[in-house]
Structure formats: structure tokens, C-alpha cells
Amino acid sequence: MRLNKLPLAIVLLLLILLPMLVSGEDSLVGKPAPEFKMQDQNGDWHTLENYKGKWLALYFYPKNDTPGCTTEACNFRDNIYAYKAIGAAVVGVSLDDVASHAKFASKYKLPFTLLSDADGSLSKAYHVLRDYKLIKIAARQSFLINPQGVIVKHYEKVDPETHSEEVLEALKQLMAEAG
């Protein structure tokens, strides 16, 4: 009788764990950053190649002009001179269109690139696209990409209030370790 229960327990455990094991959302850390060609808030095109040779903080966020996204963007804005001083670029990405990015950047005087991922392709490549059927958004996550184009850090949980400082400190530490 006991043997009959053991296989059932194993089957149930597999049913619970299998989706996590085959989700396809394995870590991107240590892998080349997915390539992109996207327009910014000014309609200018950007590629990953444009950032080769410098550190890049690539942050994804759900929606322009919402409370958390505005807080996060304004904190990156307020720290932009510190990022520039260490030679790092900041790029924000959401599924909003170019016009929405232009309004958002102008309203809050954002001095960094906001990429329009209107079709969700970049968010999907970075495993941050969330499809809620009625709406698709990019999850609030960030990636640090080294000058060779390799992802060296992934932030899955982001606090909009403190994230810019957290990223800045991590970049300083990574740069010091890289020599």
C-alpha cells in the first residue's frame, strides 16, 4: 500500500516543479545581451552596438507617467551626473510608443534614452514581458551590461525609490572588480 502512495507523491511533485524547470526563463547573467534596434523618445534609432565599450544600465518598466515608473525615472535622472562620471549609460525601456516616451521625458526632464518596445520584442528577449491578455507590460526589472555586451547582473525585484542608487553602487563595484 505504501508503494502505491510513493509514486503518486513523486508525480505530484513533478507536476509542481516541472513548469519551473522548463519555463525557459533561465538566467541571462553571463550571456551576451540580446541585440536590439529600437527608437527612442526623439525617434532616433539605438542598437546594443551603440553601447559597446561602456557599462549600460538597461531598466525595464511597466508604463510611462505612473507613480512607480515616474519615481524610478526621476531617481535615475537625479543621479545621471554620477552615472556619466563613471562612464555608464542609463536606458529605460517600456512598451509605450515614441510619442508617449517624448511626453514623459519632456514632462520630467529625463536626460537619458527611453526606448519604445511597442511590439514587446525586446521585453520578450529579456524575459520581462508580461501578457495579461487585456494588457501587455514590461516587468520592472533591470540588467547591467558590461562593455563587452555581456549581462553581469539582473535585478528581478526593484524598488523604484532606491533602485537608481543600488544600480549606481553595483556599477562602481563591478568596475572596480574589472580593474
C-alpha positions in Angstrom: 0.0 0.0 0.0 2.8 2.4 0.9 4.5 1.9 -2.5 1.3 3.0 -4.3 1.4 6.3 -2.5 5.1 7.0 -3.2 4.7 7.2 -7.0 1.7 9.4 -6.6 3.7 11.8 -4.4 6.5 11.8 -6.9 4.1 12.5 -9.8 2.5 15.4 -7.8 5.9 16.8 -7.0 6.9 16.6 -10.7 3.7 18.3 -11.7 4.5 21.2 -9.4 8.2 21.5 -10.2 8.2 20.7 -14.0 6.8 24.1 -15.1 9.6 25.9 -13.2 12.2 23.6 -14.7 11.1 24.1 -18.3 9.9 27.7 -18.1 12.7 28.8 -20.5 13.4 31.8 -18.3 16.8 30.7 -17.3 19.2 33.4 -16.1 20.6 35.7 -18.7 23.6 36.6 -16.4 26.8 35.6 -18.1 25.3 35.6 -21.5 25.6 38.1 -24.3 22.8 40.7 -24.0 20.1 40.3 -26.6 20.5 42.6 -29.6 18.0 45.4 -30.3 17.3 48.2 -32.8 14.7 50.5 -31.3 13.6 54.1 -31.4 14.0 56.5 -28.5 11.8 59.4 -27.4 13.1 61.6 -30.2 12.6 59.0 -32.9 16.4 58.2 -33.1 17.4 54.6 -33.5 19.6 52.8 -31.0 21.2 49.4 -31.1 23.1 47.4 -28.4 26.2 48.1 -30.5 25.9 51.8 -29.7 26.8 51.0 -26.1 29.7 48.6 -26.7 32.8 49.8 -24.8 30.8 51.3 -21.9 28.7 50.0 -19.0 25.0 50.0 -19.5 22.1 50.0 -17.0 19.1 48.8 -19.0 16.0 49.1 -17.0 12.5 47.9 -18.0 9.4 49.5 -16.5 5.6 49.0 -17.0 4.2 52.3 -18.1 5.1 56.0 -18.6 3.6 58.5 -16.1 2.5 56.1 -13.5 3.6 56.6 -9.9 6.3 53.9 -9.5 7.7 54.4 -13.0 7.9 58.1 -12.6 9.7 57.8 -9.2 12.2 55.3 -10.8 12.8 57.5 -13.8 13.2 60.7 -11.8 15.7 58.9 -9.5 17.8 57.9 -12.5 17.5 61.5 -13.7 18.7 62.9 -10.4 21.7 60.6 -10.4 22.6 61.0 -14.1 25.7 63.0 -13.5 27.1 60.3 -11.2 26.4 57.7 -13.9 28.1 59.9 -16.5 31.1 60.5 -14.2 31.8 56.7 -14.1 31.2 56.3 -17.8 27.9 54.4 -17.6 24.8 54.8 -19.7 21.2 54.6 -18.5 18.5 53.4 -20.9 14.8 52.8 -19.9 12.5 50.5 -21.9 8.7 50.1 -21.8 6.1 49.1 -24.3 4.9 52.7 -24.6 5.2 54.3 -28.1 7.7 57.0 -29.1 5.2 59.8 -28.6 4.4 58.7 -25.1 8.1 58.5 -24.3 8.6 62.0 -25.7 5.9 63.4 -23.4 7.2 61.5 -20.4 10.8 62.6 -21.0 9.8 66.2 -21.5 7.4 66.4 -18.5 10.1 65.1 -16.1 13.2 66.4 -17.9 14.7 62.9 -18.3 18.2 63.3 -19.8 18.6 59.7 -20.9 17.3 57.4 -23.6 13.8 55.8 -23.3 13.4 53.0 -25.9 10.0 52.2 -27.3 9.4 48.5 -27.3 5.9 48.8 -28.7 5.8 45.3 -30.1 7.3 43.8 -26.9 10.2 42.0 -28.7 12.9 43.4 -26.5 11.0 42.7 -23.3 10.4 39.2 -24.5 14.1 38.7 -25.3 15.0 39.7 -21.8 12.2 37.5 -20.3 10.3 40.5 -18.8 7.2 40.7 -21.0 4.0 40.1 -19.0 0.9 39.3 -21.0 -2.3 39.8 -19.1 -4.4 39.3 -22.2 -6.0 42.8 -21.9 -2.7 44.5 -21.5 1.0 43.7 -22.0 3.7 45.4 -20.0 7.4 45.0 -19.2 8.0 43.8 -15.7 10.0 46.2 -13.6 13.4 44.6 -13.9 17.0 45.8 -14.7 20.1 44.4 -16.3 23.7 45.6 -16.0 25.6 45.0 -19.2 29.4 45.2 -19.3 31.5 47.0 -22.0 31.8 43.7 -24.0 28.0 43.3 -24.2 27.6 40.6 -21.5 24.9 40.7 -18.9 26.6 40.7 -15.5 23.7 41.5 -13.1 19.9 41.1 -13.2 17.6 42.7 -10.8 14.3 40.8 -10.7 12.9 42.8 -7.7 13.1 46.5 -8.0 12.1 49.2 -5.5 11.6 52.4 -7.6 12.6 54.5 -4.6 16.1 53.1 -4.2 16.9 51.3 -7.4 19.0 54.0 -9.1 21.3 54.3 -6.1 21.5 50.5 -5.9 22.5 50.2 -9.6 25.0 53.0 -9.3 26.7 51.4 -6.3 26.7 48.0 -8.1 28.3 49.6 -11.2 31.0 51.2 -9.2 31.8 47.8 -7.5 31.7 45.9 -10.8 34.0 48.5 -12.4 36.5 48.3 -9.6 36.5 44.5 -9.8 37.0 44.7 -13.6 40.0 46.9 -13.0 
